[in-house]
């Protein structure tokens, strides 16, 4: 049995969990609080970051490496795309959400609305939160643009681009950083993602002392 070390509000952990569920890979969960830097965990990943997936003596680190491992080793439910062009576009969008969205939206919200509030009991910086929300609106506009041309973010089929985007958006939404009004294509797409049985368990989880907005797990927002 695979064992996944994750953190509830880590979007990279969510990406891996969603992808594994879609591909039908069963796994146990070990909740990590990355800021605690447990010695046993940092022995698995010296960077001290989630997710880490292991089975026997095999240790897989980094969400991109983990999902590509299963793309290469499991034939069922391919998620990268069926052509070189489709795979290139999927990887471009993976980088967009894992790097650009996370830097501009996810990381600031996690720092101000999760870490400061739930860990160090400090006061959040409102200016950082407001800028992250403005950035989030621009990202939702880009998602709208993509979905006006495509059935799914990466093209005609559901795939890793949708999984990564949903993982990052769900964390930002949990932290109250998204305003869905005026973004009907993105809202319709995310509602379809929310309804998937492979995604619902992520939406059911709560970080103690930090509840999400009331609309967070509702299909009708």
Order of alpha helices (4+ residues) and beta strands (2+ residues): beta-alpha-beta-alpha-beta-beta-alpha-alpha-alpha-alpha-alpha-alpha
